[in-house]
Amino acid sequence: MPKVNVSKAHNTTLDEAIAKTREFVAAFQAKNAALISEIKWAPDGRSANLKGSMFTGCFTVDEQKVNCLIDLSFMASAFKGTVEEKLKRQLDKAFPS
């Protein structure tokens, strides 16, 4: 499956980065509810696994950056560039430099 891997430095505390990442994922889910079937957060809030009809993904947060890894299905592979650009824009918006 095609993979999209996007990272963004957050320049905040870990707790702030976790909170912003939760907001980012919640906003993504609200805008794309038909695409996302499940989101599972780790108990410490440092990662979330997402599942949808055409992808699986994982968001991770550490002391320096937020990372998003998305595995697209074969049918969604044509949208790899679009998905990558949207993720970059949204992460830049959530974590301005």
C-alpha positions in Angstrom: 0.0 0.0 0.0 1.3 3.5 -0.7 2.5 5.3 2.4 2.3 9.0 3.3 4.6 10.1 6.1 4.5 13.7 7.3 6.3 15.2 10.3 6.1 18.6 11.9 8.1 20.1 14.7 5.8 21.5 17.3 8.0 23.9 19.4 5.6 23.4 22.4 5.5 21.3 25.5 4.6 17.6 25.1 1.2 18.2 26.8 0.4 21.1 24.5 1.4 19.1 21.4 -0.8 16.2 22.5 -3.7 18.5 23.1 -3.3 20.2 19.7 -2.9 16.8 18.0 -6.1 15.6 19.6 -7.9 18.7 18.3 -6.3 18.2 14.9 -7.5 14.6 14.7 -11.0 15.5 16.0 -11.4 18.3 13.4 -10.2 15.9 10.7 -12.8 13.4 11.8 -15.5 16.0 11.9 -14.8 17.1 8.3 -14.3 13.5 7.0 -16.7 11.4 9.1 -17.7 9.2 6.2 -14.0 8.2 5.7 -13.1 7.4 9.3 -14.5 4.3 10.9 -12.4 4.2 14.1 -9.9 6.2 16.1 -8.1 4.7 19.1 -5.9 6.8 21.4 -3.2 5.3 23.5 -3.8 5.8 27.2 -0.9 8.3 27.5 -2.3 10.3 24.5 0.9 10.2 22.6 -0.5 8.2 19.7 -3.7 7.4 17.8 -4.5 4.7 15.3 -7.1 5.6 12.6 -9.0 3.2 10.3 -11.1 4.0 7.4 -12.5 2.4 4.3 -9.5 3.4 2.2 -6.7 3.9 4.7 -5.1 3.1 8.0 -3.0 5.6 9.9 -1.1 6.5 13.0 -0.4 9.9 14.6 2.4 10.0 17.2 3.6 12.9 19.3 7.0 13.2 21.0 8.9 16.0 22.7 10.0 17.5 19.3 7.5 16.6 16.6 4.2 15.2 15.5 4.3 12.4 13.0 1.6 11.1 10.7 1.9 7.9 8.8 -1.0 6.9 6.5 -1.2 3.7 4.5 -3.5 4.2 1.6 -5.4 1.4 -0.1 -4.7 0.6 -3.7 -7.9 2.4 -4.7 -6.8 5.5 -2.9 -3.2 5.5 -4.1 -4.1 8.0 -6.9 -4.8 10.6 -4.1 -1.4 10.2 -2.3 -0.1 13.6 -3.3 -3.4 15.3 -2.3 -3.4 13.5 1.1 0.2 14.5 1.8 -0.4 18.2 0.9 -3.5 18.4 3.0 -1.8 16.8 6.0 1.1 19.2 5.6 -1.2 22.3 5.4 -3.2 21.2 8.4 -0.2 20.4 10.5 1.3 23.8 9.6 -1.9 25.4 10.6 -2.0 23.5 14.0 1.7 24.0 14.7 2.8 27.3 13.1 6.6 27.7 13.0 
